[in-house]
């Protein structure tokens, strides 16, 4: 009897898992597609009314507003009159697919034990069929930089598209960069709801020296013939050859300057700032050194008592005016669930000074440039991946962003989620359309 109960329980569990499984990833594009009559936001500041966007074999081969387009050259034609077309949004510094349920330890794989972990690759821990991932696609987020957490050198990130069977299918750029949590020059006590005092970090100088020693040793290891193999030092080789970017997670003015100077003194040239709350204070320095900023979540309160209450909303504008390449990231509380709000962060930046198309660049072309993937994505241009979507309205406005169709590398992907299923279910129950 007990055995029978176990069998029944196993079957029920299996059925439950099947019923809640991720949608089947879309097959490779077979038929050519042409989207006509839509307002196309190219992602580089250009807008085309009554556009024609065509793609074959996963690549865009036509971007035009010419009325004399030969429609018959394409097998599938989508009339998107009255709708808008956008390049797929990119979520940098994300832990999508690394944590499924915060409270379940076995589903949390975002960090590794240790302080210096450049050899830890987030990609191999990425769960392509995470239920959280399906919630971000209906808002236009179609790509993400999967990033580890913890320690000083957290590990190596990779960039994925968000419709795949497995991490090996998802990856579009493997091991794009190494992430460093640079120590703060100040220590803050208390919490977000009850802030404590702020005092100088007495260990700051020693902490910087320790990091400098690590990079010095790593550089020597990678530029000389080592007697013994060191996987940790070996993993940093791309930083010194220019193949990888050092993503410096820092928010304070002094902290950012010290981190950049330390990196450059060790021969690391490809650098980006992640967070960058006070980056607007050193905009000219960042521009001079060609360092982009992945700006921290703008839907936050000011960090300092004397800051303008609207400062978080304005930083993107302040940096853009100084010629700095700016993207938006959304790490912090509930960051995976909140990834779907990425376009609305850009919309807020538009409401506080940026032109709408400039705001769009914060989550498309600018982010692609900072991540080093702008040669094949980030804009609607001939030769780039056909990763794009059609919305009924302005994609940066939560009131009007309603996707009807989305493509990743030319593949028509599902926009169905657990929430849309529930919506349909209860509409049927109450005889609603």
C-alpha positions as CSV (number, residue, x, y, z in Angstrom):
1,X,0.0,0.0,0.0
2,X,2.8,2.4,0.9
3,X,4.6,1.6,-2.3
4,X,1.4,2.4,-4.3
5,X,1.2,5.8,-2.6
6,X,4.8,6.5,-3.5
7,X,4.1,5.6,-7.1
8,X,1.0,7.8,-7.2
9,X,2.9,10.7,-5.6
10,X,5.7,10.3,-8.1
11,X,3.3,10.3,-11.1
12,X,1.5,13.3,-9.7
13,X,4.7,15.2,-9.2
14,X,5.8,14.3,-12.7
15,X,2.5,15.6,-14.2
16,X,2.9,18.8,-12.1
17,X,6.4,19.4,-13.5
18,X,5.2,18.8,-17.0
19,X,2.3,21.1,-16.6
20,X,4.5,23.9,-15.4
21,X,7.4,23.3,-17.8
22,X,9.0,26.0,-19.8
23,X,7.8,26.5,-23.4
24,X,9.5,24.6,-26.1
25,X,12.2,26.8,-27.6
26,X,11.4,27.9,-31.2
27,X,13.1,26.0,-34.0
28,X,15.6,27.6,-36.3
29,X,14.2,30.1,-38.8
30,X,13.1,28.3,-42.0
31,X,10.9,30.9,-43.8
32,X,11.9,34.4,-44.5
33,X,10.0,37.2,-42.8
34,X,9.0,40.7,-43.7
35,X,7.5,43.2,-41.3
36,X,5.8,46.1,-43.0
37,X,4.0,49.4,-42.1
38,X,5.3,49.6,-38.6
39,X,7.1,52.4,-36.9
40,X,10.6,51.1,-36.5
41,X,12.9,52.2,-33.7
42,X,16.4,51.3,-35.0
43,X,18.1,51.6,-31.7
44,X,20.7,54.2,-32.8
45,X,18.5,57.2,-32.6
46,X,16.8,56.7,-36.0
47,X,13.1,56.2,-36.4
48,X,11.5,54.9,-39.7
49,X,7.8,55.4,-40.2
50,X,6.0,52.9,-42.4
51,X,9.1,50.7,-42.3
52,X,10.0,47.4,-43.9
53,X,12.2,45.0,-41.8
54,X,13.1,41.7,-43.5
55,X,15.2,38.8,-42.3
56,X,16.3,35.4,-43.5
57,X,18.3,32.7,-41.8
58,X,18.3,34.6,-38.5
59,X,19.9,37.7,-40.0
60,X,18.3,41.1,-41.0
61,X,18.7,41.7,-44.7
62,X,16.4,44.6,-45.2
63,X,15.7,47.9,-43.3
64,X,13.9,50.5,-45.3
65,X,10.9,52.8,-45.5
66,X,10.8,52.6,-49.3
67,X,7.2,52.1,-50.4
68,X,8.3,50.0,-53.4
69,X,9.5,47.0,-51.4
70,X,9.0,43.7,-53.3
71,X,6.8,41.8,-50.8
72,X,7.0,38.6,-52.8
73,X,10.7,38.2,-52.0
74,X,9.6,37.0,-48.5
75,X,7.6,33.9,-47.6
76,X,5.9,35.4,-44.5
77,X,4.6,38.9,-44.4
78,X,3.4,40.6,-41.2
79,X,1.4,43.8,-41.6
80,X,2.2,45.7,-38.4
81,X,0.3,48.9,-39.3
82,X,-0.2,51.1,-36.2
83,X,2.4,49.1,-34.2
84,X,6.1,49.6,-33.4
85,X,9.2,47.5,-33.9
86,X,12.2,47.5,-31.6
87,X,15.5,45.6,-31.3
88,X,15.4,43.1,-28.4
89,X,16.3,44.6,-25.0
90,X,19.5,43.5,-23.3
91,X,19.7,43.0,-19.5
92,X,23.3,43.3,-18.3
93,X,24.7,42.2,-14.9
94,X,21.8,39.8,-14.5
95,X,21.4,36.6,-12.4
96,X,18.5,35.2,-14.5
97,X,18.8,31.5,-14.6
98,X,21.1,31.3,-11.6
99,X,18.5,31.4,-8.9
100,X,15.0,30.0,-9.3
101,X,13.5,30.4,-5.8
102,X,15.3,32.6,-3.3
103,X,14.2,30.6,-0.3
104,X,15.3,27.3,-1.7
105,X,19.0,27.0,-1.3
106,X,19.4,24.1,-3.8
107,X,18.1,26.4,-6.6
108,X,20.5,29.2,-5.8
109,X,23.7,29.1,-7.8
110,X,24.7,32.7,-8.2
111,X,27.9,32.7,-6.1
112,X,30.9,30.6,-5.2
113,X,32.9,30.2,-2.1
114,X,36.2,32.2,-2.1
115,X,37.4,35.8,-2.7
116,X,39.2,35.6,-6.1
117,X,37.1,33.5,-8.5
118,X,37.8,34.6,-12.1
119,X,37.8,30.9,-13.1
120,X,34.2,30.5,-12.0
121,X,32.0,30.6,-15.1
122,X,28.4,31.6,-14.6
123,X,27.4,30.1,-18.0
124,X,27.6,26.5,-16.9
125,X,25.3,27.2,-14.0
126,X,22.7,28.9,-16.2
127,X,19.3,27.2,-16.3
128,X,17.9,27.9,-19.7
129,X,14.4,26.7,-18.8
130,X,14.0,28.8,-15.7
131,X,10.4,29.8,-15.1
132,X,11.6,33.4,-14.3
133,X,13.0,33.8,-17.8
134,X,9.6,33.4,-19.5
135,X,8.3,36.4,-17.5
136,X,10.8,38.9,-19.0
137,X,10.3,38.1,-22.7
138,X,6.7,39.5,-22.9
139,X,8.2,43.0,-22.1
140,X,10.9,42.7,-24.8
141,X,13.9,41.6,-22.8
142,X,15.4,39.0,-25.1
143,X,19.1,38.8,-24.1
144,X,21.0,39.0,-20.8
145,X,24.5,39.0,-19.4
146,X,24.6,36.2,-16.9
147,X,26.8,37.4,-14.0
148,X,28.1,35.7,-10.9
149,X,28.1,37.3,-7.4
150,X,30.2,37.3,-4.3
151,X,33.9,37.8,-3.4
152,X,36.2,40.5,-4.9
153,X,36.6,38.8,-8.3
154,X,33.1,37.2,-8.5
155,X,33.8,35.3,-11.7
156,X,33.3,35.3,-15.5
157,X,30.0,36.3,-17.1
158,X,28.6,35.3,-20.5
159,X,25.9,36.7,-22.7
160,X,22.9,34.6,-23.7
161,X,19.7,34.8,-25.7
162,X,16.6,33.9,-23.7
163,X,15.0,31.1,-25.7
164,X,17.1,27.9,-25.5
165,X,17.1,24.3,-24.5
166,X,20.4,24.5,-22.7
167,X,23.2,26.9,-21.8
168,X,25.2,25.7,-24.7
169,X,22.3,26.7,-27.1
170,X,21.7,30.0,-25.3
171,X,25.2,31.5,-25.4
172,X,25.9,34.3,-27.9
173,X,29.2,35.5,-26.3
174,X,31.0,33.2,-24.0
175,X,33.2,34.6,-21.2
176,X,32.8,38.2,-22.2
177,X,34.2,39.6,-19.0
178,X,35.3,39.3,-15.3
179,X,33.5,41.1,-12.6
180,X,35.2,42.8,-9.6
181,X,33.5,44.1,-6.5
182,X,35.8,46.9,-5.6
183,X,36.0,47.8,-1.9
184,X,34.3,50.9,-0.7
185,X,36.2,53.7,0.9
186,X,33.4,54.1,3.5
187,X,31.4,51.7,5.6
188,X,27.7,52.1,6.2
189,X,26.0,50.6,9.2
190,X,22.3,49.8,9.6
191,X,20.0,48.8,6.8
192,X,17.9,50.4,4.0
193,X,14.9,50.9,6.3
194,X,17.0,52.1,9.3
195,X,20.3,53.6,8.1
196,X,23.2,53.8,10.5
197,X,26.4,55.9,10.6
198,X,28.9,56.3,7.8
199,X,32.6,56.1,8.6
200,X,35.8,55.7,6.7
201,X,36.9,52.1,5.8
202,X,40.2,51.8,7.7
203,X,41.2,48.7,5.7
204,X,40.7,50.4,2.3
205,X,44.4,50.9,1.5
206,X,45.3,47.3,2.5
207,X,42.3,46.0,0.5
208,X,43.5,47.9,-2.6
209,X,47.0,46.6,-2.2
210,X,45.8,43.1,-2.0
211,X,43.9,43.4,-5.3
212,X,46.9,45.1,-6.9
213,X,49.1,42.2,-5.8
214,X,46.7,39.7,-7.3
215,X,46.6,41.4,-10.7
216,X,50.4,41.9,-10.7
217,X,50.9,38.2,-10.1
218,X,48.3,37.3,-12.6
219,X,49.9,39.5,-15.3
220,X,53.3,37.9,-14.6
221,X,51.9,34.5,-14.8
222,X,50.2,35.2,-18.2
223,X,53.2,36.9,-19.8
224,X,55.9,34.5,-18.7
225,X,56.4,30.7,-18.8
226,X,55.0,29.4,-15.5
227,X,56.4,26.3,-13.9
228,X,53.1,25.2,-12.4
229,X,49.7,25.7,-13.8
230,X,47.4,28.1,-11.9
231,X,43.8,28.0,-13.1
232,X,42.9,31.2,-11.2
233,X,45.6,33.3,-12.8
234,X,45.1,31.6,-16.2
235,X,41.4,32.6,-16.2
236,X,42.4,36.3,-16.2
237,X,44.5,36.1,-19.4
238,X,41.7,37.7,-21.5
239,X,42.0,40.9,-19.4
240,X,45.6,41.4,-20.4
241,X,45.1,40.5,-24.1
242,X,42.0,42.8,-24.5
243,X,39.7,39.8,-25.2
244,X,37.7,40.4,-22.0
245,X,36.3,43.4,-20.2
246,X,36.9,44.1,-16.5
247,X,33.5,45.1,-15.1
248,X,34.2,47.1,-12.0
249,X,31.3,47.2,-9.6
250,X,31.6,50.5,-7.8
251,X,29.4,53.6,-6.9
252,X,31.6,56.2,-5.2
253,X,33.7,58.8,-7.0
254,X,37.0,57.9,-5.3
255,X,36.2,54.2,-5.5
256,X,35.8,54.3,-9.3
257,X,38.9,56.4,-9.9
258,X,41.0,54.2,-7.7
259,X,39.7,51.0,-9.4
260,X,40.3,52.4,-12.9
261,X,43.8,53.5,-12.1
262,X,44.6,50.1,-10.5
263,X,43.3,48.3,-13.6
264,X,45.2,50.5,-16.1
265,X,48.5,50.2,-14.1
266,X,48.3,46.5,-14.5
267,X,47.7,46.7,-18.3
268,X,44.0,46.2,-18.3
269,X,42.5,48.5,-21.0
270,X,38.9,47.2,-21.5
271,X,37.0,48.5,-18.5
272,X,33.3,49.2,-17.7
273,X,31.7,50.5,-14.5
274,X,28.7,48.7,-13.0
275,X,26.6,50.7,-10.6
276,X,28.2,54.1,-11.0
277,X,25.9,56.1,-8.8
278,X,28.5,59.0,-8.6
279,X,29.8,58.4,-12.1
280,X,28.3,61.7,-13.3
281,X,31.0,63.5,-11.2
282,X,33.8,62.0,-13.3
283,X,32.1,62.0,-16.7
284,X,34.9,63.7,-18.5
285,X,37.4,61.2,-17.0
286,X,35.3,58.2,-18.1
287,X,34.9,59.6,-21.6
288,X,38.6,60.3,-21.9
289,X,39.4,56.7,-21.0
290,X,36.5,55.3,-23.1
291,X,34.8,53.6,-20.2
292,X,31.1,52.9,-20.3
293,X,28.7,52.8,-17.4
294,X,26.0,50.2,-16.7
295,X,24.0,52.4,-14.4
296,X,22.5,51.0,-11.3
297,X,18.7,50.6,-10.9
298,X,17.2,54.1,-11.4
299,X,14.0,53.2,-9.5
300,X,15.8,53.8,-6.2
301,X,16.0,56.5,-3.5
302,X,19.0,58.8,-3.4
303,X,22.0,57.3,-1.5
304,X,23.0,60.5,0.3
305,X,21.0,62.8,2.5
306,X,21.9,65.9,0.5
307,X,21.3,64.4,-3.0
308,X,18.5,65.7,-5.2
309,X,15.5,63.4,-4.6
310,X,15.3,62.9,-8.4
311,X,19.0,62.3,-8.9
312,X,18.7,58.5,-9.6
313,X,16.4,59.4,-12.5
314,X,18.7,62.0,-13.9
315,X,22.1,60.3,-13.8
316,X,21.7,58.8,-17.3
317,X,21.0,62.2,-18.7
318,X,24.0,63.8,-16.9
319,X,26.3,61.1,-18.2
320,X,25.0,61.2,-21.8
321,X,25.5,64.9,-21.9
322,X,29.1,64.4,-21.0
323,X,29.6,61.9,-23.9
324,X,29.7,58.7,-21.8
325,X,28.2,55.5,-23.2
326,X,25.5,54.5,-20.7
327,X,23.5,51.3,-20.3
328,X,21.0,50.3,-17.6
329,X,21.2,47.3,-15.2
330,X,18.7,46.2,-12.6
331,X,20.5,44.3,-9.9
332,X,19.3,44.5,-6.3
333,X,16.3,43.4,-4.4
334,X,14.1,40.9,-6.4
335,X,16.4,41.5,-9.4
336,X,15.4,38.5,-11.4
337,X,11.7,39.1,-11.1
338,X,12.2,42.8,-11.7
339,X,14.2,42.2,-14.9
340,X,10.9,42.6,-16.8
341,X,10.8,46.3,-15.7
342,X,14.0,47.1,-17.6
343,X,12.2,49.0,-20.4
344,X,10.4,51.1,-17.8
345,X,13.7,52.1,-16.2
346,X,14.6,53.6,-19.6
347,X,11.2,55.2,-19.8
348,X,11.9,57.0,-16.5
349,X,15.2,58.3,-17.8
350,X,13.2,59.7,-20.8
351,X,10.8,61.4,-18.4
352,X,13.8,63.0,-16.7
353,X,15.6,64.6,-19.6
354,X,16.6,62.1,-22.2
355,X,15.1,62.0,-25.7
356,X,12.9,58.9,-26.1
357,X,15.3,57.4,-28.7
358,X,18.3,58.1,-26.4
359,X,16.5,56.4,-23.6
360,X,15.9,53.4,-25.9
361,X,19.7,53.2,-26.6
362,X,20.3,52.7,-22.8
363,X,18.9,49.1,-23.1
364,X,19.8,48.3,-26.7
365,X,22.8,49.8,-28.7
366,X,24.6,51.3,-25.7
367,X,24.5,48.2,-23.7
368,X,25.6,46.2,-26.7
369,X,28.6,48.4,-27.1
370,X,29.6,48.1,-23.4
371,X,29.3,44.3,-23.6
372,X,31.2,44.1,-26.9
373,X,28.3,42.6,-28.9
374,X,27.3,45.6,-31.0
375,X,28.6,44.0,-34.2
376,X,25.7,41.6,-34.3
377,X,23.0,42.9,-32.1
378,X,21.6,46.0,-30.3
379,X,20.1,47.7,-33.4
380,X,17.9,46.9,-36.4
381,X,20.6,47.0,-39.1
382,X,21.4,44.8,-42.1
383,X,23.7,41.9,-41.2
384,X,22.8,41.8,-37.5
385,X,20.8,39.1,-35.7
386,X,17.1,39.3,-36.2
387,X,16.4,39.7,-32.4
388,X,13.5,42.1,-32.3
389,X,9.8,42.4,-31.4
390,X,6.6,44.1,-32.3
391,X,4.6,46.1,-29.7
392,X,1.2,47.6,-29.9
393,X,2.6,50.9,-28.6
394,X,5.6,52.6,-26.9
395,X,7.7,49.9,-25.4
396,X,9.1,52.2,-22.7
397,X,5.7,52.9,-21.3
398,X,4.1,50.1,-19.2
399,X,0.7,51.3,-20.3
400,X,1.3,50.6,-23.9
401,X,4.0,48.0,-24.2
402,X,2.1,45.0,-25.3
403,X,4.1,42.6,-27.4
404,X,2.3,40.7,-30.2
405,X,5.3,39.0,-31.8
406,X,8.9,38.5,-30.9
407,X,11.9,36.9,-32.7
408,X,15.3,35.8,-31.4
409,X,17.8,35.2,-34.2
410,X,14.9,35.0,-36.6
411,X,13.0,32.4,-34.6
412,X,9.4,33.3,-33.6
413,X,9.3,32.7,-29.9
414,X,6.5,32.0,-27.5
415,X,5.3,34.9,-25.3
416,X,3.2,32.7,-23.2
417,X,3.7,32.6,-19.4
418,X,2.1,31.1,-16.4
419,X,0.4,34.5,-15.9
420,X,-1.0,34.6,-19.4
421,X,-2.3,31.0,-19.0
422,X,-4.1,32.1,-15.8
423,X,-5.5,35.2,-17.5
424,X,-6.9,33.0,-20.4
425,X,-8.2,30.5,-17.9
426,X,-10.3,32.9,-15.8
427,X,-11.5,34.9,-18.9
428,X,-13.0,31.6,-20.1
429,X,-14.5,30.9,-16.6
430,X,-16.3,34.3,-16.6
431,X,-17.1,34.3,-20.3
432,X,-14.8,37.2,-21.1
433,X,-13.0,37.8,-24.4
